[in-house]
């Protein structure tokens, strides 16, 4: 029966059905008859209450009594009740129906009941950003660390909630609003990649790969987009994924590689493509080893080598698929350490929470009872580890050769330990995004930074870019965004994170578009702040940083993420618009900033990259604006 007269639309939690490609398609929400729904709810409340009483008292005939467990219930009757409980609770949580949720819980419905995707009511309430429902569920003993089918917790769901609720939700769940993990976004992207690969949708696959250089993101079965494309026999999709450095040797949870999938499905052309790629990969592993040896020599000659025994690791403050960032102590100084992600090391540090910090050498395999951390025996066969390590070495190489007051200070690196790591100064003020959200929480609305603060921050970023772009070997950051702009205790701003940066010959960079110029193409960076030419895999120059810079100024002035009006929380829509040849930009009414600052933003995100100002010109224009000594970020 369709939604209409006599019925009520009930939002359901986001279920997914697995198809034969290992991907998921979101099921549509259900419309149910209001009368039957209320009747069913009342019946469930009565039955749950009776079952809870029977379980507690030991009464009953043995047919209606059930015992709850992590996996569900012990009897068929109980399992059915538990499933119905989960459906009603999740519906109430998704719809923000606080009274209905409380009635169910008062009837002793299991607060941690989960649906067939193992999503609990807390997962759903957190995902929808319903703060009161989250607080109620937590007060009734809901588990904030329960894992759903895809390995996501309610805390992970809350980290993706709409702004500015995220910090409040994390606090309600007992999490740290300053802690950040990109795992949720990675898993979501993995699903989209697999779906595009299954359909052979090259247009969407290109957009998704432009959004992230990580082509090896996997679904809950460990299947990557390359597994799916190979199984379906999509030649062009396979070529695109291999070009994006997808790992053909990666095994899914069933022990199958993409080559296995192509072979057993009799897709000969795809199998040959993958086999050729496999033959070429050992050279890349050798290149990584050579880069490490070269950097090891440089670290000794240039005096930035650090001994692993000198470092005491503290809490992990951020993780991505490839890397982990820790607070640490080095010779009595608080620092930040970045290394290739190793779950075993993270587990050891978590287990020692509240104890003295852990030295990296304490995790060595010779220590009795310590988890195995070294990968020296398996690195040659571990493509994911190699790629992540190669990116880390690239960042060390870049940071070790540049110094500027507006860049987070590189302190040194250790390249002869496992894992290798580097250190930078600790920035007590956190990143720009969290600062803006924190201020918004204090005032109860979007925070618009005062003009003088915007000019100060923007000038710092512009000076950093002018330095990077003006080096003898020009450095293009390629991932400029609020999370990569850190603040000191006194709110001075510095640029960080050079994992995706690109070093080019300055003279060749100036000749972009001419014969013999270096061709830089391919998707790098973060969705919302990515320049259109990067999304389209066109040739690009340092002006992609200027495009991102203009969007960052917009965020500083408005407190709103760019393109929010256009795509809300789904920046993929902007990427698809770019691929269609469209050029969406954030709105700039007269109420935003000053006329001169609005003009700078418009120039920075100009449709023609060559028409965007250089970083040096941005610095000069911002200096002129600062001299005007205007007050407030809004025009008077």
C-alpha positions in Angstrom: 0.0 0.0 0.0 1.5 3.4 -1.0 2.0 6.2 1.4 -1.1 8.3 1.4 -4.4 8.6 3.2 -4.6 6.4 6.2 -1.0 5.6 6.2 2.2 7.0 7.8 5.7 7.1 6.3 8.1 5.4 8.7 11.8 6.2 8.1 13.8 3.0 8.3 17.5 2.5 9.0 19.7 2.3 6.0 19.5 -1.4 5.1 21.5 -2.8 2.2 21.1 -5.9 0.1 24.1 -7.7 -1.2 24.1 -8.5 -4.9 26.2 -11.1 -6.7 28.9 -8.5 -7.3 29.5 -8.0 -3.6 28.0 -4.5 -3.7 25.0 -3.0 -2.0 21.9 -1.2 -3.1 20.0 0.8 -0.6 16.5 -0.5 0.0 13.7 2.0 -0.1 11.9 3.0 3.0 8.6 1.3 3.8 5.2 2.8 4.1 3.0 1.0 6.5 -0.6 1.3 7.6 -0.8 3.5 10.7 -3.5 1.5 12.4 -1.7 -1.8 11.9 1.6 -0.3 13.0 0.3 1.0 16.3 -1.4 -2.3 16.9 1.8 -4.2 16.2 3.7 -1.9 18.4 1.3 -2.4 21.3 1.4 -6.1 20.8 5.2 -6.2 20.8 5.3 -4.0 23.9 3.0 -6.5 25.7 5.0 -9.5 24.5 8.4 -8.0 25.3 7.2 -7.1 28.8 5.9 -10.7 29.3 9.0 -12.3 27.9 11.2 -10.1 30.1 9.2 -11.1 33.1 9.3 -14.8 32.3 13.1 -14.6 31.7 13.7 -12.8 35.0 11.4 -15.1 37.0 12.2 -18.3 35.3 8.5 -18.9 34.7 6.8 -19.9 31.5 6.4 -23.1 29.6 9.7 -22.9 27.9 8.2 -21.9 24.5 7.9 -18.2 25.1 11.0 -17.6 27.2 14.2 -16.7 25.6 17.7 -15.6 26.5 19.3 -12.6 24.8 22.8 -12.9 23.5 25.2 -11.0 21.3 24.0 -12.9 18.2 20.3 -12.7 18.9 18.0 -15.1 20.8 18.1 -18.7 21.7 14.6 -19.7 20.6 12.7 -19.2 17.4 9.9 -17.3 19.2 12.4 -15.2 21.0 14.3 -14.5 17.8 11.1 -13.3 16.1 10.4 -11.0 19.0 13.9 -9.7 19.0 13.8 -9.0 15.3 10.5 -7.1 15.8 11.9 -5.1 18.7 14.9 -4.1 16.5 12.6 -2.9 13.7 10.4 -0.8 16.0 13.3 0.6 17.9 15.2 1.5 14.7 12.2 3.1 13.1 11.6 5.2 16.2 15.3 6.2 16.3 15.4 7.0 12.6 12.2 9.1 12.8 13.3 11.1 15.9 10.2 9.7 17.7 11.4 10.1 21.3 8.1 9.3 23.0 7.7 6.1 21.0 11.3 5.0 21.7 10.8 5.6 25.4 7.5 3.5 25.4 9.3 0.6 23.8 12.2 0.8 26.2 9.9 1.1 29.2 8.3 -2.1 28.0 11.8 -3.6 28.4 12.6 -3.8 24.7 16.3 -4.7 24.3 18.2 -1.5 23.9 20.9 -3.2 21.9 18.6 -5.2 19.7 20.0 -5.2 16.1 18.5 -5.8 12.7 19.9 -8.2 10.1 22.7 -5.7 9.3 23.6 -5.7 13.0 22.6 -2.1 13.2 21.3 -1.1 16.6 18.9 1.8 17.4 21.9 3.7 18.6 23.6 3.3 15.2 20.5 4.7 13.5 19.9 7.6 15.9 23.5 8.7 15.6 23.4 8.4 11.8 20.3 10.6 11.7 21.8 13.1 14.1 18.9 12.7 16.7 20.7 14.0 19.9 17.8 13.4 22.4 17.3 9.9 21.1 21.0 9.2 21.4 21.0 10.5 25.0 17.9 8.3 25.9 19.5 5.2 24.4 22.8 5.8 26.2 20.9 6.3 29.5 19.4 2.8 29.0 22.7 1.1 28.5 23.1 1.2 24.7 26.6 0.1 23.5 28.4 3.0 21.7 31.0 0.6 20.5 28.8 -2.1 18.9 29.8 -3.1 15.4 27.4 -3.4 12.6 27.8 -5.6 9.5 30.3 -3.2 8.0 32.4 -2.8 11.2 30.9 0.7 12.0 30.1 1.8 15.5 27.6 4.4 16.6 30.6 6.6 17.3 31.6 6.3 13.7 28.1 7.2 12.6 28.1 10.3 14.8 31.4 11.4 13.3 29.6 11.8 10.0 26.5 13.6 11.3 25.5 17.0 9.9 27.2 20.0 11.4 27.2 21.3 14.1 25.7 18.3 15.9 28.7 16.1 15.5 30.6 17.3 18.6 27.4 17.0 20.8 26.6 13.5 19.5 30.2 12.4 20.1 30.1 13.7 23.7 26.7 12.1 24.3 28.2 8.8 23.1 31.2 9.1 25.4 33.6 9.8 22.6 36.2 12.5 22.0 34.9 15.3 19.7 38.5 16.1 18.8 39.3 12.6 17.8 38.9 11.8 14.1 38.8 8.8 11.9 38.2 8.6 8.2 37.2 4.9 8.3 33.5 5.6 7.9 34.0 7.8 4.8 36.4 5.1 3.4 33.8 2.4 3.8 31.1 4.4 2.2 33.4 5.2 -0.7 34.3 1.5 -1.0 30.7 0.6 -1.5 30.2 3.3 -4.2 33.4 2.2 -6.0 32.2 -1.4 -6.0 28.8 -0.5 -7.3 30.3 1.7 -10.1 32.6 -1.2 -11.0 29.8 -3.7 -11.0 27.8 -1.6 -13.4 30.8 -0.7 -15.6 29.9 2.9 -15.0 33.1 4.6 -16.1 31.7 8.1 -15.6 31.0 7.6 -11.9 34.0 5.4 -11.4 36.2 8.3 -12.7 34.5 10.7 -10.3 35.0 8.4 -7.3 38.7 7.8 -8.1 39.1 11.5 -8.5 37.8 11.9 -5.0 40.3 9.6 -3.5 43.6 8.1 -4.6 42.8 4.9 -2.6 41.5 2.5 -5.2 41.9 -0.5 -2.9 39.1 0.4 -0.4 37.2 -2.8 0.4 33.7 -3.7 1.5 32.9 -5.9 4.5 33.8 -9.0 2.5 37.2 -7.6 1.7 36.2 -7.2 -2.0 37.6 -4.2 -3.8 36.2 -2.5 -7.0 38.9 -4.4 -8.9 37.5 -7.7 -7.6 34.1 -6.7 -8.8 35.1 -5.3 -12.2 37.2 -8.5 -12.8 34.3 -10.8 -11.8 31.9 -8.9 -14.2 34.5 -8.8 -17.1 34.5 -5.0 -17.4 37.7 -4.4 -19.4 37.7 -0.5 -19.3 36.8 -0.4 -15.6 39.6 -2.8 -14.9 42.1 -0.6 -16.9 40.9 2.5 -15.0 41.3 0.8 -11.6 44.8 -0.6 -12.4 45.9 2.8 -13.6 44.7 4.2 -10.3 47.1 1.7 -8.6 44.5 -0.8 -7.5 46.3 -3.9 -6.1 45.6 -7.0 -8.2 47.2 -9.2 -5.5 44.9 -8.2 -2.7 42.8 -11.1 -1.4 39.2 -10.8 -0.2 37.9 -12.6 2.9 37.5 -15.7 0.8 41.2 -15.7 -0.3 40.4 -14.7 -3.8 42.3 -12.0 -5.9 41.0 -10.0 -8.8 42.9 -12.4 -11.1 41.2 -15.3 -9.5 37.8 -13.7 -10.1 38.6 -13.0 -13.8 40.0 -16.5 -14.4 37.1 -18.4 -12.8 34.6 -16.2 -14.6 36.4 -16.9 -17.9 37.0 -13.3 -18.7 40.3 -13.8 -20.6 41.0 -10.2 -21.6 40.6 -9.0 -18.1 42.7 -11.8 -16.7 45.5 -10.9 -19.2 45.4 -7.3 -18.2 45.7 -8.1 -14.5 48.5 -10.7 -15.1 50.5 -8.1 -17.0 50.1 -5.6 -14.2 51.2 -8.2 -11.6 54.5 -8.8 -13.5 55.3 -5.1 -13.4 54.8 -4.6 -9.7 58.1 -5.9 -8.2 59.9 -2.9 -9.7 57.7 -0.6 -7.6 58.6 -2.5 -4.4 62.3 -2.1 -5.2 61.7 1.6 -5.8 60.2 2.0 -2.3 63.2 0.2 -0.7 65.6 2.4 -2.7 63.8 5.6 -1.6 64.0 4.5 2.1 67.8 3.9 1.8 68.3 7.2 0.1 66.3 9.1 2.8 68.2 7.1 5.5 71.5 8.5 4.2 70.0 12.0 3.9 68.7 11.9 7.5 72.2 11.2 8.8 73.9 13.8 6.6 71.3 16.5 7.3 71.0 15.7 11.0 67.3 15.0 11.3 67.5 11.3 12.1 65.7 10.3 15.2 66.2 7.1 17.3 63.1 5.1 18.0 64.1 4.6 21.6 63.9 8.3 22.2 60.2 8.5 21.5 57.3 7.7 23.9 54.0 7.2 22.1 50.8 8.4 23.7 47.2 8.3 22.4 46.3 7.8 18.7 44.5 11.0 17.7 43.7 10.3 14.1 43.6 7.4 11.6 43.0 6.8 8.0 43.1 3.6 5.9 46.9 4.1 5.4 48.2 6.1 8.4 47.9 6.7 12.1 48.8 9.9 14.0 49.9 9.8 17.7 50.7 12.2 20.4 54.2 11.5 21.7 57.0 12.8 23.9 60.4 13.3 22.5 63.2 14.4 24.7 60.7 16.1 27.0 58.8 17.9 24.2 55.3 17.1 23.2 55.2 16.2 19.5 53.0 14.6 16.9 54.1 11.3 15.2 52.8 9.9 11.9 53.4 6.4 10.7 51.9 3.7 8.5 48.8 2.4 10.2 49.4 -0.9 12.2 46.3 -2.2 14.1 48.5 -4.3 16.3 50.4 -1.3 17.6 47.2 0.6 18.1 45.8 -2.3 20.1 48.9 -2.3 22.3 48.6 1.4 23.0 44.9 1.2 23.7 45.6 -1.7 26.1 48.1 0.5 28.0 45.7 3.5 28.3 46.3 5.2 31.6 49.8 3.7 31.9 53.1 5.4 31.0 53.5 6.1 27.3 54.9 3.2 25.2 58.3 3.4 23.5 58.2 2.2 19.9 61.0 -0.2 20.6 58.9 -1.7 23.3 56.7 -3.3 20.6 59.6 -5.2 19.2 59.1 -8.9 18.7 61.8 -9.9 21.2 59.7 -8.5 24.1 57.8 -11.4 25.8 54.1 -11.1 25.3 54.3 -8.1 23.0 52.2 -8.1 19.9 54.1 -8.7 16.7 54.6 -5.4 14.9 57.5 -6.0 12.6 56.6 -6.7 8.9 60.2 -7.2 7.6 59.4 -10.8 6.6 56.2 -9.9 4.8 56.7 -6.5 3.2 57.7 -7.9 -0.1 54.3 -9.5 -0.4 52.2 -6.8 1.2 51.2 -4.3 -1.5 49.0 -2.2 0.7 51.8 -1.8 3.3 54.2 -0.8 0.5 51.9 1.8 -1.0 51.2 3.3 2.4 54.9 3.3 3.2 55.7 4.9 -0.1 53.3 7.7 0.6 54.8 8.2 4.0 58.4 8.3 2.6 57.2 10.9 0.0 55.9 13.1 2.8 59.2 12.7 4.7 61.1 13.6 1.6 59.0 16.8 1.1 59.0 17.9 4.7 62.7 17.4 5.2 63.5 19.8 2.4 61.2 22.8 3.3 61.1 25.2 6.1 58.8 28.2 6.6 57.1 29.9 9.6 53.6 29.2 8.1 54.3 25.4 7.7 54.0 23.0 10.6 57.6 22.3 11.7 59.2 19.0 10.7 61.4 17.8 13.6 62.8 14.6 12.2 62.2 11.0 11.2 63.2 7.4 12.0 63.8 5.3 8.9 65.6 2.3 10.3 62.7 1.0 12.6 59.5 -0.9 11.8 57.3 1.0 11.4 59.2 4.0 10.2 57.8 7.4 11.3 58.3 11.2 11.3 57.6 13.9 13.8 56.2 17.4 13.6 55.5 20.1 16.2 52.4 19.7 18.3 49.7 22.3 17.5 47.6 22.8 20.6 44.7 24.6 18.9 43.7 21.6 16.7 42.6 22.0 13.1 40.5 24.8 11.6 37.4 22.6 11.0 37.1 21.5 14.7 37.8 25.1 15.9 35.0 26.5 13.8 32.6 23.7 14.9 33.6 24.3 18.6 32.9 28.0 18.3 29.5 27.2 16.6 28.6 25.0 19.6 29.4 27.8 22.0 27.1 30.3 20.3 24.5 27.9 19.1 24.7 28.9 15.4 27.2 28.9 12.6 30.4 30.7 13.5 31.5 33.4 11.2 35.1 34.4 12.0 35.8 38.2 12.5 37.3 39.8 9.4 40.7 40.5 11.1 41.0 36.8 12.1 40.0 35.7 8.6 42.6 38.0 7.0 45.2 36.8 9.5 44.5 33.2 8.8 44.2 33.6 5.0 47.4 35.5 4.9 49.3 32.7 6.7 48.0 30.1 4.2 48.7 32.4 1.2 52.3 33.0 2.4 52.8 29.2 2.9 51.5 28.6 -0.7 53.6 31.4 -2.1 56.7 29.8 -0.5 55.8 26.2 -1.7 54.9 27.3 -5.2 58.0 29.5 -5.4 60.6 26.9 -4.4 63.2 26.0 -7.0 61.4 22.7 -7.2 57.8 23.9 -6.8 55.6 22.0 -4.3 51.9 21.7 -5.0 50.0 20.7 -1.8 47.0 19.0 -3.6 45.0 18.4 -0.5 44.4 21.9 1.0 41.3 21.8 3.3 40.4 23.0 6.8 41.5 19.8 8.5 45.0 20.4 7.1 45.2 23.9 8.6 46.4 23.7 12.3 46.2 26.3 15.0 48.7 27.1 17.8 47.6 27.9 21.3 47.4 31.6 20.3 45.4 30.7 17.1 48.2 31.3 14.6 47.7 29.1 11.6 50.0 26.7 9.8 49.7 24.3 6.9 50.3 20.6 7.3 49.9 17.1 5.6 52.0 16.8 2.5 51.2 13.1 1.8 49.6 14.0 -1.5 51.9 16.8 -2.5 53.7 17.0 -5.8 57.2 18.3 -6.4 57.9 19.7 -9.9 60.6 21.6 -11.7 59.5 25.3 -11.4 60.3 26.3 -15.0 58.5 23.2 -16.3 55.5 24.1 -14.1 55.3 27.5 -15.6 55.1 26.0 -19.1 52.1 23.8 -18.3 50.0 23.2 -21.4 53.0 23.7 -23.7 55.0 21.0 -25.5 57.3 19.1 -23.1 55.6 20.3 -20.0 55.0 17.8 -17.3 51.5 16.3 -17.4 49.9 16.1 -13.9 46.5 14.5 -14.1 44.5 12.2 -11.9 42.3 12.6 -8.8 44.0 13.6 -5.6 42.7 15.6 -2.7 39.5 15.8 -0.8 36.1 15.8 -2.4 34.6 19.2 -1.4 37.8 21.2 -1.9 39.0 19.6 -5.2 39.5 21.7 -8.3 37.3 20.8 -11.3 40.4 20.1 -13.6 41.6 17.5 -11.1 38.2 15.7 -11.0 38.2 15.7 -14.8 41.7 14.2 -14.9 42.9 17.2 -17.0 46.3 18.7 -16.8 46.7 21.0 -13.8 49.2 23.4 -12.2 49.6 25.0 -8.7 46.4 26.8 -9.4 44.5 23.8 -8.0 45.8 24.9 -4.5 44.4 28.4 -5.2 41.0 27.0 -6.0 41.0 25.2 -2.7 42.3 28.3 -0.9 39.3 30.3 -2.2 36.9 27.7 -0.8 38.7 27.8 2.6 38.3 31.5 2.9 34.5 31.0 2.2 34.4 28.5 5.1 36.2 30.9 7.4 33.8 33.7 6.6 30.5 31.7 6.7 31.2 28.7 9.0 29.5 26.6 6.3 31.1 23.9 4.2 31.4 24.9 0.5 28.6 23.7 -1.8 26.4 22.9 1.2 23.4 24.5 -0.6 24.2 22.5 -3.7 24.9 19.0 -2.3 24.4 19.0 1.5 26.4 16.2 3.0 27.1 14.5 -0.3 30.0 16.2 -2.1 30.0 13.5 -4.7 27.2 15.5 -6.4 29.7 18.3 -7.0 32.2 15.9 -8.6 29.5 14.5 -10.9 28.5 18.1 -11.8 32.1 18.9 -12.8 32.2 15.7 -15.0 29.1 16.9 -16.7 30.9 20.1 -17.6 29.0 22.2 -15.0 30.8 24.7 -12.8 29.0 25.1 -9.4 30.3 27.6 -6.9 29.3 28.7 -3.4 26.9 31.7 -3.3 28.5 35.0 -2.4 25.7 37.5 -1.4 26.7 41.0 -0.2 26.2 39.8 3.4 29.3 37.6 3.1 32.6 39.3 4.1 33.7 42.5 2.3 33.6 43.4 -1.4 37.3 43.0 -1.8 37.4 39.6 0.0 34.4 38.4 -2.1 36.3 39.4 -5.3 39.3 37.5 -4.1 37.3 34.3 -3.5 35.6 34.6 -7.0 39.0 35.1 -8.6 40.5 32.1 -6.7 37.8 29.7 -8.0 37.7 31.1 -11.5 36.6 28.6 -14.2 39.9 29.1 -16.1 42.8 28.1 -13.9 45.2 30.5 -15.7 42.9 33.4 -14.6 43.3 32.5 -10.9 45.7 34.7 -9.0 49.1 33.3 -7.9 49.7 32.7 -4.2 52.0 35.7 -4.1 49.3 37.9 -5.6 46.8 36.6 -3.0 49.3 37.5 -0.2 49.6 41.1 -1.6 45.8 41.6 -1.9 45.2 40.2 1.7 47.9 42.6 3.0 46.1 45.5 1.4 42.8 44.4 3.0 44.4 44.1 6.4 45.6 47.7 6.1 42.0 48.8 5.7 41.4 47.7 9.3 37.7 46.7 8.7 35.8 45.3 11.7 33.7 42.1 11.5 33.5 39.6 8.7 30.2 40.9 7.4 30.0 44.0 5.3 28.5 47.0 7.1 
